Amino acid sequence: MRQTELHLSDEDRIAIDEIRAKGVHHSREVNRAHTLSCLDRGIPESQIMNVLGIGRTAVWRTRAAYLQGGIELAVFDVARSGRPEQYDTDAQARVTALACSTPPEGLQRWTIVALERAARKEPGLNGVSRETVRRMLKKRPEPLAPVDVVHRGTQ
């Protein structure tokens, strides 16, 4: 197996040693720091893979990321965009306001299903699901009045 060469600068070597030695880091970040340190010291890839329990591509990707963007890109995860939120804070506020309002006739308090039905009548919320309503209410920092969770088919 060929050996991947890498030479760290003195500042990078110090930063890598700090990541390896102290602080709160994810295990994959510490593994990447160990990988860079081992490559810098000329330890064979096969030994790095065996000791750290990582694959050959992890070694190569860590090295390539370091060469491309330094320690930040090689060790730490890059923020991912993810899926954008479907409902903005105004829509979430309307669902919360519904939950704080008087429940419909025939109910003593709101149920998730009743909130879902009421929220679907609001503009821009016609496709909101029961689970989305539940998650919107769960995000709130202070508790609301109790909401009964009634699953479909149990009414």
FENVENMO-V257882 format. One record per pair of residues at least 24 apart in sequence whose C-alpha atoms are under 6 Angstrom apart, sorted by the first residue. I is the first residue (numbers start at 0). GAP is how many residues later the second one is. If there is no record, write none. Layout:
i;gap
I;GAP
I;GAP
//
This chain:
i;gap
2;41
5;33
5;34
6;33
28;46
28;47
31;43
91;44
109;37
110;36
110;37
110;38
111;37
//
